[in-house]
């Protein structure tokens, strides 16, 4: 009887994954996986929370977690909430199969707490020279594409900086060129978000799921 019990225990030790294996589950890193991950893993992946300088707003970057063939953070959803927890607006950057959308690379509130700005990287590796930037305007309660603020020009870097209460500087090109042209001249461009936001199209649907193409 004792021998049978030991045999059952040994079998259990072989078939049950160890805590170390579970801890090593690929749950972050914006990368494709060599082997599909079990659905039960990565359920505890934490969102990124960005608090506005005046502490009245929260911008939450959530992993979309669509495909089991990539890490859960391969694509993102951005949710804007008040400090009281009221959801005000959201923007979904995921794709139907989880590998043709975008994930958030860099994000920051403007110093005056009126705008939330974030840059994106393609989850599928498309247009690797392009880094779309999105802007949430608190007064309008809407999202806008930064490219629309600079005459439709693309942004060529995921980095951006604020140089005033609501003035942001990003990188575009001096003139259109080939995406693979190493000599493509890059140009810093500075935009007053308060002025620009009043002149361009905005996404105002509370269940916004429009994709960047």
N, C-alpha and C positions, 0 to 999 in steps of 0.2 A: 504494500500500500504506500509506504514511504517512497519507494522507488518510482511509483506511478506519479506521485505528487511532484517529485523532483523533475520528472520528465516534462510534465505540464508547465512547470515554472520555467524550465529551460526554453521550451517552445515559445512561451510568451515573451521572453527576453529577446528572442530572435526576431519575432514579428512586430513588436511594438517599437516605434521610433524613439530614440533617446531625446532628452531635453535639449542636448547639444545640437542635434540635427534640426529640431524645430527652431532653435534660436538662430541657426544659420540660413533660414529660409530667405530667398532673395526677394525682399519686400521693398527695396528702394534702389535708386541709382539710375532711373530713366534708361533702362536697357532691355534688350531682347534676351530671352532665356533659351538655353540649349535644350531644356526639357520643360514641358508644361508644369506649372506649380499646382498642387492640390487646391481645390476651391476653399477648403477650410483654413488655409494659411493666409497670413497677412491681414487678418480682420482687425488687428489692433493698430494699423498704421495711423499715425496721428496727423491731423491737418496742420497746415501752417497758419498762424493767426497774426495779423498785422493790426496793431492798435493805432488809431490816429493820434497825432500829438495832443489834441484836446481831450482825448479819451472818450469821445462821444460815439465813435464809430469803430467797427471791426470789419476787416477784410479777411475772409477765410479762403485759403487755397486748398481744395480737397482733391485727393487722388481719384480719378474717374473709375479706375479699376474695371475696365471693360474686358480685356483679353487676359487669359491665363498664360499666354505665351510671352508676356512681358511683365515687368514689375508694375505694381498697382499705380505708381506715380508717373507712368509713361504719358498720360494725358491728364489735363486738369479741368476743374470746374471752380469758378470764382464766385463767392457769395458775399454780398455786402449786408451787414447787419448793424443795428444800433447797439449801443452798450447795454440796452435793456433786453436784447435778444430778438428784436423784431427783424425779420428778413425783409429787406427793402428791394433787392435786385440780385440777379444772378446771371452768369455768363458761362455757357458750357463750351469747352474747347475740345471735347472728345469726339471720336468718329465711331461709326457703327461697329467696326471690327476692332477698334482700340489701337490701331497702328497707322492712322492717317490724319491725326489731329495735331494738337499742340500741348505742350506742358509749360508751366510758368518757370522762368529762369531767375528773374530778378523782379522784386516788387517793393514799392515804397509809397507812403503817403506824402503829399506835398506838405511843406512846413506849416501852411495855414489850414491844413486838415480838410481842404475842399476837393482834393483830387487824389485818387488812388491810381498809380501808374504801374504797369507791369509789362515785361518783355516776354516773348514766347519763342520756343524752339520747336520745330516740326518733329513729331514723334516718328514719322516715317523716313526722315532724312531728306525730304524734298526741299528744293531750293535752299541748300545749306548756307548760302551767302545772305539769306534774308532772315531778319529777326523782327517779326511784327511786334508792335507796341500798342497796348490798349490803355485807354484812360476812362476811369469812372468819375463822373462829375456829381458831386453831392447835391448841389442846388437843383440840377435837372433830374437827378436820380436816373442816370442813363450812362451807357457805355458808348465810347466813340473810338474809332480807329485813328491812331496818331498820324498815319499816312495821309488821311484826309485833311489834316491840318497843314501839310507841307506839299500841297498840290499833287497828291497821289504818289509822291516819291517813296521808295522803300527805305526801311531802316536797315543798315548794314552791320550793326552791332547790337548785342543784347544789353550793353551797358548804357546807362543814362544817368544824369545827375541833375539835381535841382540847384538853381543859382539865385533863387528868390522865393518869395512866399508861394507862388504858383507858376514859376518859370522853369522849364525843363530843357536840357540840352541833350540831343541824341546825335546819331551819325547817319548821314545819307550820302548820296553820290553827287559829285559836282555836275556831271552830265551822264546820261544813260550809257551803259556799256555792257559788254558780255558778262554774264554771271561768273564765268570762269577766268576772266581777265585779271591777272595778278597786279596789273598796273592801273587798275580802276581807281581813280582818284576819289578818296573819301573826304567828306566835308562835314564839320560839326554844324548843327542847326539848332537854334534856340527859339522856343515857342512860349508865348504867354498863354497858358491854358485857359485862363478866364476869358480872354478875348477870342481865342480860337474856338472854344467850345460852343460859342453862340452862333457860329457860322457854318458848322458842318453837320452832316447826317448823324443821328444817334440811334442806338438800339434801346427802345424803351419798354419792350415786352417783359413782364414780370417772369415769364418762363422762357427767356431768351435762349435759343439753341442754335442761332446762326453760326456757321463755320467760316473761318478765314480760308480763302482759297489762294 
